[in-house]
Amino acid sequence: MFDVYSDLMKLFTDHDVQVGDVYKRCTSAVLNDKLAYSTPAMYGLATTLFSSNQMIAYNLLQNSIDEAKGAARVALIAERYAPPALKDKMLSHVADEMKHSRQFFNLIDLTGLEADEAPTEKSEKEVAKVLDFDDDLRQFICRVHSIEVRSWTMLRIYKSVIERTGTPKLKEALPVIENIMADEINHVLYTGDTLSQWVQEDEKHMSGVMSECFSHTNKETWHDMAFMLTYLSENYSTAL
């Protein structure tokens, strides 16, 4: 499995992003071996999901919806609270997320199955649920950063599973996954750089915010895993 903290520090170094010591201390405390998305259980779950076209199609549709929902939240906070330079980065992030939503949905074709509902229909219903969303800018960027670190890690897991066990047809998805991953890396970098500056300025408050946000994302991931296991218990026998 991945050492997320070490990999993250290397990512910053490789892209010439200098994060401060306070940020490093905070992330080293939360990016540990208890991360849901860095466990053998997550890798095993991903391997199981990729063993069935039906389960792949279901997971891709969920990813497509989640990307659209994430874009809506980023757009809301960017327009309401972000200063100009950060706003530009966030709106570029929004465009990336909408592109990812389309990319994940289009990959369903590789399974030979059709989604039960078009992404525009289902996504619009789900996105409408976040229109009342609001958050403090700094807390929001921290939440986004924790989610982007998870997304980058999950894409690496998907890539590893597909390379190791995927069918020739499924391996056609690899260039798309790599394209999405490149965007996610940019999101990790700009949110991490921003967060590093803020936590350096206000360590007492922001270190607590970072701990809460990463813990919340980790808890959500455990819940997501439980949801997927429920899906498997109800569909695995018919999905093979």
Buried (B, 14 or more C-beta within 10 A) or exposed (E): BBEBBEBBBEBBEEEEBEBBEBBBEBBEEBBBEEBBBBBEBBBEBBBBBBBBBBBBBBBBBBBBBBBBBBBBBBBBBBEEBBEEEBBEBBBBBBEBBBBBBBBBBBBBBBBEBEBEEEBEEBBEEBBEEBEEEEBEBBBBBBBBBBBBBBBBBBBBBBBBBBEEEBEEEBEBBBEBBEEBBEBBBBBBBBBBBBBBEBBBEEBEEBBEBBBBBBEBBBEBBBEBBEEBBEBBEEBBEEBE
